[in-house]
């Protein structure tokens, strides 16, 4: 079958790989639509974590389960079920966690093998929205970790997670939402999709700020512009270091909260939230063009207005 794999030297290749074989406790899913995550791009661009040549990427997807034909979204976070985090119902923080597309073959392929318990039926969702369940779950989890009550919230970065957060905040009736991005086209899309303000960087004081970029500058922007007693939630992983002044955190009792993934319950909730997602910021291309499209994103030469790119694997 065809798959998009890591080819070494910070590059990818669309090539032939072996089809997954049935394994006890797992289901084979024929992938229909898969989305590119910033984590995929960062892994290739930065070589973190170390990637084996031939690894198939992809952890945001919808497909058809072979054994019964049901449309399913895959929760890509695989947990052991027995460590302390798993026992505390925080399986996304499993001490032995593995992630599809990082530690084992992912969804940028015509089919994928997934533990049966990690598949959730998507019902009547269209394929594009169903493929967005994973990033919406990530956004929902980040929002849940922010301080409440909130009336003024800033989201740093109008990329896929940022736009998913905009959708989650609107669903939770947050009235004053500021989106930031350095790309004018993305700021315009954020306004079209319901943001109240779209600017280059947070320039006021907010009850909560959620940083989806993870650059040194955006982390500093989040912590320095959240109100006294408020929360800065860090989702993005662009930079390795957290270079911020400690004074404002200590003196203002500000909370700096990391956010990774989502709980299984939040993944299920995201299916309901996905039904009303505004998808005008999502572009879909045939899977056969995936190598060129991924490479264009890596090179920064893709259309800046293309916030989210999906591969239509069935084409």
JOWO-V251833 format. One record per residue. N is the residue number from 1. SS is DSSP state (a for helix, b for strand, c for the rest). Layout:
N,SS  N,SS
This chain:
1,c  2,b  3,b  4,b  5,b  6,b  7,b  8,b  9,c  10,c  11,b  12,b  13,b  14,b  15,b  16,b  17,c  18,c  19,c  20,c  21,c  22,c  23,c  24,c  25,c  26,b  27,b  28,b  29,b  30,b  31,b  32,b  33,b  34,b  35,b  36,c  37,c  38,a  39,a  40,a  41,a  42,a  43,a  44,a  45,a  46,a  47,c  48,c  49,c  50,c  51,c  52,c  53,c  54,c  55,c  56,b  57,c  58,c  59,c  60,b  61,b  62,b  63,b  64,b  65,b  66,c  67,c  68,c  69,c  70,c  71,b  72,b  73,b  74,b  75,c  76,c  77,b  78,b  79,c  80,c  81,c  82,c  83,c  84,a  85,a  86,a  87,a  88,c  89,c  90,c  91,a  92,a  93,a  94,c  95,c  96,c  97,c  98,b  99,b  100,b  101,c  102,c  103,c  104,b  105,c  106,c  107,c  108,c  109,b  110,c  111,b  112,b  113,b  114,b  115,b  116,a  117,a  118,a  119,b  120,b  121,b  122,c  123,c  124,c  125,c  126,c  127,a  128,a  129,a  130,a  131,c  132,c  133,a  134,a  135,a  136,a  137,a  138,a  139,a  140,a  141,a  142,a  143,a  144,a  145,a  146,c  147,c  148,c  149,c  150,c  151,c  152,b  153,b  154,b  155,b  156,b  157,c  158,c  159,c  160,a  161,a  162,a  163,a  164,a  165,a  166,a  167,a  168,a  169,a  170,a  171,a  172,c  173,c  174,c  175,c  176,b  177,b  178,b  179,b  180,b  181,c  182,c  183,c  184,a  185,a  186,a  187,a  188,a  189,a  190,a  191,a  192,a  193,c  194,c  195,c  196,c  197,b  198,b  199,b  200,c  201,c  202,c  203,c  204,c  205,c  206,b  207,b  208,b  209,b  210,b  211,b  212,c  213,c  214,c  215,c  216,a  217,a  218,a  219,a  220,a  221,a  222,a  223,a  224,a  225,a  226,b  227,b  228,b  229,b  230,b  231,b  232,b  233,b  234,b  235,c  236,c  237,c  238,c  239,c  240,c  241,c  242,c  243,c  244,c  245,c  246,c  247,a  248,a  249,a  250,a  251,a  252,c  253,c  254,c  255,b  256,b  257,b  258,b  259,c  260,c  261,c  262,c  263,c  264,a  265,a  266,a  267,a  268,a  269,a  270,a  271,a  272,a  273,a  274,a  275,c  276,c  277,c  278,c  279,c  280,c  281,c  282,b  283,b  284,b  285,b  286,b  287,a  288,a  289,a  290,a  291,a  292,a  293,a  294,a  295,a  296,a  297,a  298,a  299,a  300,c  301,c  302,c  303,c  304,c  305,c  306,c  307,c  308,b  309,b  310,b  311,b  312,b  313,c  314,c  315,c
